[in-house]
């Protein structure tokens, strides 16, 4: 019972923090910071996948959404303007 409560609490915390990271990514005008918030959100989603006992998805999602995609977006941002216009 105690371990289940810990897993549920950790899942709820990861869910809340991922929603906060998504909100910050959407509201940020600095595109580099938005990409970093998006990568943080991906890490929290990976934690949720792990807690849902889907380690095979974590092994794919974490490197792609937490590493490759942000790196590609940072390269693309370096070719354009860093700040979003209003």
RODRENFI-567542 format. One record per residue (C-alpha): residue number from 1; residue in one letter; chain; x, y, z. Coordinates in steps of 0.25 Angstrom, whole numbers. Layout:
# RODRENFI-567542
<pt><resi>NUM</resi><resn>a</resn><chain>A</chain><x>X</x><y>Y</y><z>Z</z></pt>
...
//
This chain:
# RODRENFI-567542
<pt><resi>1</resi><resn>x</resn><chain>A</chain><x>0</x><y>0</y><z>0</z></pt>
<pt><resi>2</resi><resn>x</resn><chain>A</chain><x>11</x><y>10</y><z>4</z></pt>
<pt><resi>3</resi><resn>x</resn><chain>A</chain><x>19</x><y>8</y><z>-10</z></pt>
<pt><resi>4</resi><resn>x</resn><chain>A</chain><x>6</x><y>9</y><z>-18</z></pt>
<pt><resi>5</resi><resn>x</resn><chain>A</chain><x>3</x><y>23</y><z>-11</z></pt>
<pt><resi>6</resi><resn>x</resn><chain>A</chain><x>18</x><y>27</y><z>-14</z></pt>
<pt><resi>7</resi><resn>x</resn><chain>A</chain><x>16</x><y>23</y><z>-29</z></pt>
<pt><resi>8</resi><resn>x</resn><chain>A</chain><x>3</x><y>31</y><z>-30</z></pt>
<pt><resi>9</resi><resn>x</resn><chain>A</chain><x>8</x><y>43</y><z>-23</z></pt>
<pt><resi>10</resi><resn>x</resn><chain>A</chain><x>21</x><y>43</y><z>-32</z></pt>
<pt><resi>11</resi><resn>x</resn><chain>A</chain><x>11</x><y>41</y><z>-44</z></pt>
<pt><resi>12</resi><resn>x</resn><chain>A</chain><x>3</x><y>53</y><z>-40</z></pt>
<pt><resi>13</resi><resn>x</resn><chain>A</chain><x>15</x><y>62</y><z>-37</z></pt>
<pt><resi>14</resi><resn>x</resn><chain>A</chain><x>21</x><y>58</y><z>-51</z></pt>
<pt><resi>15</resi><resn>x</resn><chain>A</chain><x>7</x><y>61</y><z>-57</z></pt>
<pt><resi>16</resi><resn>x</resn><chain>A</chain><x>6</x><y>75</y><z>-51</z></pt>
<pt><resi>17</resi><resn>x</resn><chain>A</chain><x>20</x><y>79</y><z>-54</z></pt>
<pt><resi>18</resi><resn>x</resn><chain>A</chain><x>19</x><y>74</y><z>-68</z></pt>
<pt><resi>19</resi><resn>x</resn><chain>A</chain><x>6</x><y>83</y><z>-70</z></pt>
<pt><resi>20</resi><resn>x</resn><chain>A</chain><x>14</x><y>95</y><z>-64</z></pt>
<pt><resi>21</resi><resn>x</resn><chain>A</chain><x>26</x><y>92</y><z>-74</z></pt>
<pt><resi>22</resi><resn>x</resn><chain>A</chain><x>16</x><y>92</y><z>-85</z></pt>
<pt><resi>23</resi><resn>x</resn><chain>A</chain><x>10</x><y>105</y><z>-81</z></pt>
<pt><resi>24</resi><resn>x</resn><chain>A</chain><x>23</x><y>112</y><z>-80</z></pt>
<pt><resi>25</resi><resn>x</resn><chain>A</chain><x>27</x><y>107</y><z>-93</z></pt>
<pt><resi>26</resi><resn>x</resn><chain>A</chain><x>15</x><y>113</y><z>-100</z></pt>
<pt><resi>27</resi><resn>x</resn><chain>A</chain><x>16</x><y>126</y><z>-93</z></pt>
<pt><resi>28</resi><resn>x</resn><chain>A</chain><x>31</x><y>128</y><z>-95</z></pt>
<pt><resi>29</resi><resn>x</resn><chain>A</chain><x>35</x><y>138</y><z>-106</z></pt>
<pt><resi>30</resi><resn>x</resn><chain>A</chain><x>50</x><y>133</y><z>-105</z></pt>
<pt><resi>31</resi><resn>x</resn><chain>A</chain><x>50</x><y>121</y><z>-114</z></pt>
<pt><resi>32</resi><resn>x</resn><chain>A</chain><x>62</x><y>115</y><z>-108</z></pt>
<pt><resi>33</resi><resn>x</resn><chain>A</chain><x>55</x><y>115</y><z>-94</z></pt>
<pt><resi>34</resi><resn>x</resn><chain>A</chain><x>43</x><y>109</y><z>-100</z></pt>
<pt><resi>35</resi><resn>x</resn><chain>A</chain><x>51</x><y>98</y><z>-106</z></pt>
<pt><resi>36</resi><resn>x</resn><chain>A</chain><x>57</x><y>95</y><z>-92</z></pt>
<pt><resi>37</resi><resn>x</resn><chain>A</chain><x>43</x><y>95</y><z>-86</z></pt>
<pt><resi>38</resi><resn>x</resn><chain>A</chain><x>38</x><y>86</y><z>-96</z></pt>
<pt><resi>39</resi><resn>x</resn><chain>A</chain><x>50</x><y>76</y><z>-93</z></pt>
<pt><resi>40</resi><resn>x</resn><chain>A</chain><x>47</x><y>77</y><z>-78</z></pt>
<pt><resi>41</resi><resn>x</resn><chain>A</chain><x>33</x><y>73</y><z>-81</z></pt>
<pt><resi>42</resi><resn>x</resn><chain>A</chain><x>37</x><y>61</y><z>-89</z></pt>
<pt><resi>43</resi><resn>x</resn><chain>A</chain><x>46</x><y>57</y><z>-77</z></pt>
<pt><resi>44</resi><resn>x</resn><chain>A</chain><x>34</x><y>57</y><z>-68</z></pt>
<pt><resi>45</resi><resn>x</resn><chain>A</chain><x>25</x><y>50</y><z>-79</z></pt>
<pt><resi>46</resi><resn>x</resn><chain>A</chain><x>37</x><y>39</y><z>-79</z></pt>
<pt><resi>47</resi><resn>x</resn><chain>A</chain><x>35</x><y>38</y><z>-64</z></pt>
<pt><resi>48</resi><resn>x</resn><chain>A</chain><x>21</x><y>36</y><z>-65</z></pt>
<pt><resi>49</resi><resn>x</resn><chain>A</chain><x>23</x><y>25</y><z>-76</z></pt>
<pt><resi>50</resi><resn>x</resn><chain>A</chain><x>32</x><y>18</y><z>-66</z></pt>
<pt><resi>51</resi><resn>x</resn><chain>A</chain><x>22</x><y>19</y><z>-55</z></pt>
<pt><resi>52</resi><resn>x</resn><chain>A</chain><x>12</x><y>13</y><z>-64</z></pt>
<pt><resi>53</resi><resn>x</resn><chain>A</chain><x>21</x><y>1</y><z>-66</z></pt>
<pt><resi>54</resi><resn>x</resn><chain>A</chain><x>25</x><y>4</y><z>-81</z></pt>
<pt><resi>55</resi><resn>x</resn><chain>A</chain><x>40</x><y>4</y><z>-81</z></pt>
<pt><resi>56</resi><resn>x</resn><chain>A</chain><x>41</x><y>1</y><z>-95</z></pt>
<pt><resi>57</resi><resn>x</resn><chain>A</chain><x>34</x><y>14</y><z>-99</z></pt>
<pt><resi>58</resi><resn>x</resn><chain>A</chain><x>43</x><y>21</y><z>-89</z></pt>
<pt><resi>59</resi><resn>x</resn><chain>A</chain><x>55</x><y>16</y><z>-96</z></pt>
<pt><resi>60</resi><resn>x</resn><chain>A</chain><x>50</x><y>22</y><z>-109</z></pt>
<pt><resi>61</resi><resn>x</resn><chain>A</chain><x>43</x><y>34</y><z>-105</z></pt>
<pt><resi>62</resi><resn>x</resn><chain>A</chain><x>54</x><y>40</y><z>-95</z></pt>
<pt><resi>63</resi><resn>x</resn><chain>A</chain><x>65</x><y>40</y><z>-106</z></pt>
<pt><resi>64</resi><resn>x</resn><chain>A</chain><x>56</x><y>45</y><z>-117</z></pt>
<pt><resi>65</resi><resn>x</resn><chain>A</chain><x>47</x><y>56</y><z>-110</z></pt>
<pt><resi>66</resi><resn>x</resn><chain>A</chain><x>58</x><y>59</y><z>-99</z></pt>
<pt><resi>67</resi><resn>x</resn><chain>A</chain><x>70</x><y>60</y><z>-107</z></pt>
<pt><resi>68</resi><resn>x</resn><chain>A</chain><x>69</x><y>59</y><z>-123</z></pt>
<pt><resi>69</resi><resn>x</resn><chain>A</chain><x>57</x><y>68</y><z>-125</z></pt>
<pt><resi>70</resi><resn>x</resn><chain>A</chain><x>62</x><y>79</y><z>-116</z></pt>
<pt><resi>71</resi><resn>x</resn><chain>A</chain><x>76</x><y>79</y><z>-122</z></pt>
<pt><resi>72</resi><resn>x</resn><chain>A</chain><x>70</x><y>79</y><z>-136</z></pt>
<pt><resi>73</resi><resn>x</resn><chain>A</chain><x>61</x><y>91</y><z>-132</z></pt>
<pt><resi>74</resi><resn>x</resn><chain>A</chain><x>72</x><y>98</y><z>-126</z></pt>
<pt><resi>75</resi><resn>x</resn><chain>A</chain><x>80</x><y>97</y><z>-139</z></pt>
<pt><resi>76</resi><resn>x</resn><chain>A</chain><x>68</x><y>102</y><z>-147</z></pt>
<pt><resi>77</resi><resn>x</resn><chain>A</chain><x>66</x><y>114</y><z>-137</z></pt>
<pt><resi>78</resi><resn>x</resn><chain>A</chain><x>81</x><y>118</y><z>-139</z></pt>
<pt><resi>79</resi><resn>x</resn><chain>A</chain><x>78</x><y>119</y><z>-154</z></pt>
<pt><resi>80</resi><resn>x</resn><chain>A</chain><x>66</x><y>129</y><z>-151</z></pt>
<pt><resi>81</resi><resn>x</resn><chain>A</chain><x>63</x><y>139</y><z>-141</z></pt>
<pt><resi>82</resi><resn>x</resn><chain>A</chain><x>63</x><y>135</y><z>-126</z></pt>
<pt><resi>83</resi><resn>x</resn><chain>A</chain><x>51</x><y>143</y><z>-121</z></pt>
<pt><resi>84</resi><resn>x</resn><chain>A</chain><x>37</x><y>142</y><z>-126</z></pt>
<pt><resi>85</resi><resn>x</resn><chain>A</chain><x>31</x><y>155</y><z>-131</z></pt>
<pt><resi>86</resi><resn>x</resn><chain>A</chain><x>17</x><y>160</y><z>-126</z></pt>
//
